[in-house]
Amino acid sequence: MTAPGFTLEALDWDSWLETVDVDQATPEQIAVLEKSLPTAKTSPYYLLLVHDVAALGQRSPLFNAVMYGPRGLPRAERELATVAVSRINGCAYCASVHARRFAELTKQPEVMQRLLDEGVDTALDARRRAIVDFSAKLTRAPQRMTAADLAPLRQAGLSDLEILDLIHAASMFAWANRLMQTLGEPVRPAQK
């Protein structure tokens, strides 16, 4: 089966390992799924991760705090950063999910379509350019990051808290992409 390319369309994800059957799940597994997100009990990804209750119990609150925290970087810009990271890492599923969220929040699907089609060097306004460039460098060469890399973000108007949120989101997705890509693959819903 050929994996889909980058798209704003909703994709599904198929696990290469056996997932937990919700009807056979332990009370601990059910509890951590219920704390994760509303669709966790039907998500093949969460039904795979719940094999390790302790790890998923830590992962979900951290992910939610990083992506949905009420302060700092606006949510749409967190989504922008995660799409840039996912685009570089080749994670079509993550890029699809977060590109759609960006489009919903900003009402600018054309920005995401360009990023998906053209890559991280596509034309963007100054603030978005700074966010994508920083996320791209952090993804490609974290060991080469220096204090000088913060200057474009500050020039674009990001506060220290917004910069910290950006680093959290980009770093979280460097890990999340690798985890998802080594455990299964994205598929178009009709392929299932």
C-alpha positions in Angstrom: 0.0 0.0 0.0 1.4 3.4 -1.0 1.4 5.9 1.8 -0.4 9.1 1.0 1.5 12.3 0.4 1.1 15.6 2.3 -2.5 16.7 2.2 -5.1 18.8 4.0 -7.5 15.8 3.8 -8.1 13.7 6.9 -6.0 10.6 7.0 -6.3 7.4 9.0 -3.4 5.6 10.6 -2.8 1.8 10.7 -0.7 0.2 13.3 1.9 -2.4 12.4 1.6 -3.9 15.9 -1.4 -5.4 17.6 -3.7 -2.8 19.3 -5.6 -3.2 22.5 -9.2 -4.3 22.0 -11.2 -1.8 24.1 -13.6 -4.6 25.1 -10.6 -6.5 26.5 -8.8 -3.5 28.0 -7.9 -3.4 31.7 -9.5 -0.8 34.0 -6.1 1.0 34.0 -6.0 1.1 30.2 -9.5 2.4 30.0 -8.7 5.1 32.6 -5.7 6.4 30.7 -7.5 6.3 27.4 -10.3 8.4 28.9 -7.8 11.0 30.2 -6.0 11.2 26.8 -8.5 12.7 24.4 -12.1 12.1 23.5 -11.4 9.8 20.5 -8.6 7.7 22.2 -10.8 4.6 22.6 -11.3 4.5 18.8 -7.8 5.6 17.7 -5.5 2.9 16.5 -2.5 5.0 17.7 -3.8 5.4 21.2 -5.0 1.8 21.3 -1.4 0.8 20.5 0.3 3.2 22.9 -2.0 2.0 25.8 -0.1 -1.3 25.9 2.3 0.9 28.1 -0.2 2.5 30.5 2.5 4.4 32.4 4.1 5.9 29.3 0.7 6.9 27.8 -0.3 8.3 31.2 2.7 10.7 31.0 2.6 11.4 27.3 -1.0 12.6 27.0 -0.9 15.3 29.7 2.4 16.5 28.4 1.2 16.7 24.8 -2.0 18.5 25.9 -0.1 21.0 28.0 2.3 21.7 25.1 -0.2 22.0 22.4 -3.3 23.4 24.2 -1.8 25.5 27.0 -3.8 28.7 27.6 -0.8 31.1 27.6 2.2 31.8 25.4 2.3 31.1 21.7 -1.1 31.3 20.0 -2.5 27.8 19.2 -2.4 28.4 15.4 1.3 29.2 15.6 1.9 26.0 17.5 0.1 24.1 14.8 2.2 25.9 12.2 5.4 24.8 13.9 4.3 21.2 14.2 3.4 21.1 10.5 6.8 22.5 9.6 8.5 19.8 11.7 6.2 17.1 10.3 6.8 18.2 6.8 10.6 17.9 7.3 10.3 14.6 9.0 8.0 13.2 6.4 5.1 12.5 8.7 2.1 12.9 6.4 -0.4 11.9 9.1 0.8 14.5 11.7 1.1 17.2 9.0 -2.5 16.5 7.9 -4.0 16.6 11.4 -2.2 19.8 12.4 -2.5 21.6 9.0 -6.3 21.2 9.2 -6.2 22.6 12.8 -4.2 25.6 11.6 -6.7 26.1 8.7 -9.7 25.9 11.1 -8.1 28.4 13.5 -6.9 30.9 11.0 -9.4 30.4 8.1 -6.3 30.3 5.8 -6.1 26.8 4.3 -4.1 28.3 1.5 -1.1 28.9 3.8 -1.0 25.3 4.8 -1.6 24.0 1.3 1.5 26.0 0.2 3.5 24.6 3.1 2.4 21.1 2.3 3.0 21.4 -1.5 6.1 23.6 -1.5 7.8 22.7 1.8 9.1 24.9 4.6 10.7 27.5 2.2 7.3 28.6 0.9 6.4 32.3 1.1 5.1 33.4 4.5 4.7 36.7 6.4 7.6 37.7 8.6 6.3 36.2 11.9 5.3 32.9 10.3 8.6 32.8 8.5 10.5 33.2 11.7 8.5 30.4 13.4 9.0 28.0 10.5 12.7 28.8 10.0 13.3 28.3 13.7 11.3 25.0 13.8 13.1 23.8 10.7 16.6 24.4 12.1 15.6 22.8 15.5 14.3 19.8 13.6 17.3 19.4 11.2 20.2 20.4 13.5 19.3 20.9 17.2 23.0 20.7 18.1 23.7 23.8 16.0 21.1 26.0 17.8 22.5 29.1 19.5 21.2 32.1 21.3 21.5 34.0 17.9 18.7 31.8 16.6 16.3 33.6 18.9 16.9 37.0 17.3 14.6 36.6 14.3 11.8 35.4 16.7 12.2 38.4 18.9 12.3 40.7 15.8 9.0 39.1 14.7 7.5 40.0 18.1 7.6 36.7 20.0 8.0 36.9 23.8 10.2 34.6 25.8 7.1 32.6 26.8 6.1 32.3 23.1 9.6 31.2 22.2 9.6 28.6 24.9 6.2 27.3 23.7 7.6 27.1 20.1 10.5 25.1 21.3 8.2 22.7 23.2 5.9 22.2 20.2 8.7 21.7 17.7 10.6 19.3 20.0 7.5 17.4 20.9 6.8 16.8 17.2 10.3 15.7 16.4 9.6 12.9 18.9 6.0 12.3 18.0 6.7 12.0 14.3 9.4 9.4 14.9 7.2 7.4 17.2 4.3 7.4 14.8 6.3 6.6 11.8 8.0 3.6 13.4 4.8 2.1 14.7 2.5 2.3 11.6 1.6 4.3 8.5 -0.9 6.8 7.3 -3.7 5.6 4.9 -6.5 7.3 3.1 -9.8 6.4 4.8 -11.0 4.6 1.6 -7.9 2.3 1.7 -8.9 0.5 4.9 
